[in-house]
Amino acid sequence: MDDAGAAAAEAEIEKATKANASGEEVDDAIRIPLEALVGAPERIDRLAVFIVEHWEK
């Protein structure tokens, strides 16, 4: 994910958080892009490297 993709995801999360906090209904469509970001192979690879490096320290 590039910086633009991260910024767009953060904006969507912020929007959903504000809507939820004010009692508005949050659009279910946000779940699919976020699940795709969370489960992206690049992210999983980076997370695995981070965990191994942290564990080895």
C-alpha positions as CSV (number, residue, x, y, z in Angstrom):
1,M,0.0,0.0,0.0
2,D,1.3,3.4,-0.8
3,D,0.9,6.6,1.1
4,A,-2.2,7.7,-0.9
5,G,-3.9,4.4,-0.1
6,A,-3.1,4.6,3.6
7,A,-4.4,8.2,3.7
8,A,-7.6,7.2,2.0
9,A,-8.1,4.3,4.4
10,E,-7.4,6.5,7.4
11,A,-10.0,9.0,6.1
12,E,-12.6,6.3,5.7
13,I,-11.9,5.0,9.2
14,E,-12.2,8.5,10.7
15,K,-15.4,9.0,8.8
16,A,-16.9,5.8,10.2
17,T,-15.6,6.5,13.7
18,K,-17.3,9.9,13.8
19,A,-20.5,8.5,12.4
20,N,-20.6,5.7,14.9
21,A,-19.8,8.1,17.8
22,S,-22.6,10.4,16.8
23,G,-25.1,7.5,16.5
24,E,-25.3,7.6,12.7
25,E,-25.4,4.4,10.8
26,V,-22.0,3.4,9.4
27,D,-22.0,2.2,5.8
28,D,-21.2,-1.6,5.6
29,A,-19.3,-0.9,2.3
30,I,-16.3,0.3,4.4
31,R,-15.7,-3.3,5.7
32,I,-14.7,-4.8,2.4
33,P,-11.9,-2.3,1.6
34,L,-10.6,-2.4,5.2
35,E,-10.6,-6.2,5.2
36,A,-8.7,-6.2,1.9
37,L,-6.1,-3.8,3.4
38,V,-5.8,-5.7,6.6
39,G,-5.4,-9.0,4.8
40,A,-3.2,-7.7,1.9
41,P,-0.2,-10.0,1.3
42,E,2.2,-7.2,1.5
43,R,0.9,-6.2,5.0
44,I,1.0,-9.8,6.2
45,D,4.6,-10.1,5.0
46,R,5.6,-6.9,6.8
47,L,3.8,-7.9,9.9
48,A,5.5,-11.3,9.9
49,V,9.0,-9.7,9.5
50,F,8.2,-7.3,12.4
51,I,7.1,-10.1,14.7
52,V,10.2,-12.2,13.9
53,E,12.5,-9.3,14.5
54,H,10.8,-8.3,17.7
55,W,10.8,-11.9,19.0
56,E,14.5,-12.2,18.2
57,K,15.4,-9.0,20.1
